[in-house]
Amino acid sequence: MEKNKLERLSELTRISRVRELTEEEQSERTALRNEYRAAVTGNLAAQLNRITIVEPDGSQRRLSDKKRSGEEN
C-alpha cells in the first residue's frame, strides 16, 4: 500500500475520534481499510509460501505443498 494512502487512512481514523465522519469520508476509509487488509493478507501469504519444512528424514517441502496435499499436521 502506498505511503500516502496509509497516511490518509490514519488521518481519517484520527478525525473519526474527534467528530463523526461524513458519508464520503466513511466510504473512503472503508475502501482504504479493504486495500490495507488485502495488502497485509497478500504479504503474509507470500511469506508463508516461501517457508520450507525440513522433515525428520532430511527432505524439504514447501509449506504451500503441505497445504495442497491436504495434510493437517
C-alpha positions as CSV (number, residue, x, y, z in Angstrom):
1,M,0.0,0.0,0.0
2,E,1.3,3.4,-0.9
3,K,2.5,5.6,1.9
4,N,0.1,8.5,1.1
5,K,-2.9,6.1,1.2
6,L,-1.8,4.8,4.6
7,E,-1.3,8.3,5.9
8,R,-4.8,9.2,4.7
9,L,-6.3,6.2,6.4
10,S,-4.5,7.3,9.6
11,E,-5.8,10.8,9.2
12,L,-9.4,9.6,8.7
13,T,-9.0,7.5,11.9
14,R,-7.8,10.5,13.9
15,I,-10.7,12.6,12.5
16,S,-13.2,9.9,13.5
17,R,-12.1,10.2,17.1
18,V,-12.8,13.9,17.1
19,R,-16.0,14.0,15.1
20,E,-18.3,11.8,13.1
21,L,-17.1,11.2,9.5
22,T,-19.2,12.2,6.5
23,E,-20.6,9.6,4.2
24,E,-17.9,10.3,1.7
25,E,-15.1,10.0,4.3
26,Q,-16.6,6.8,5.7
27,S,-16.7,5.2,2.2
28,E,-13.1,6.4,1.6
29,R,-12.0,5.0,4.9
30,T,-13.7,1.6,4.2
31,A,-12.0,1.4,0.7
32,L,-8.6,2.2,2.2
33,R,-9.1,-0.3,5.0
34,N,-10.0,-3.0,2.5
35,E,-7.0,-2.2,0.4
36,Y,-4.8,-2.3,3.5
37,R,-6.2,-5.7,4.6
38,A,-5.6,-7.1,1.1
39,A,-2.0,-5.9,1.1
40,V,-1.3,-7.4,4.5
41,T,-3.0,-10.7,3.6
42,G,-1.1,-10.9,0.3
43,N,2.2,-10.2,2.1
44,L,1.5,-12.8,4.7
45,A,0.5,-15.4,2.1
46,A,3.7,-14.7,0.2
47,Q,5.8,-15.2,3.3
48,L,4.1,-18.4,4.2
49,N,4.6,-19.7,0.6
50,R,8.4,-19.2,1.0
51,I,8.6,-21.3,4.2
52,T,10.4,-24.7,3.8
53,I,9.8,-27.5,6.2
54,V,12.6,-29.9,6.9
55,E,11.2,-33.4,7.5
56,P,12.9,-35.8,10.0
57,D,14.4,-37.8,7.1
58,G,16.1,-34.6,5.9
59,S,13.8,-34.0,2.9
60,Q,12.5,-30.5,2.4
61,R,9.0,-29.4,1.4
62,R,7.5,-26.1,1.0
63,L,4.7,-25.2,3.4
64,S,2.4,-24.5,0.4
65,D,3.0,-28.1,-0.8
66,K,1.8,-29.5,2.5
67,K,-1.4,-27.4,2.3
68,R,-2.1,-28.6,-1.2
69,S,-1.7,-32.2,-0.3
70,G,-4.4,-31.9,2.4
71,E,-2.1,-32.7,5.4
72,E,-3.2,-31.2,8.7
73,N,0.0,-31.8,10.7
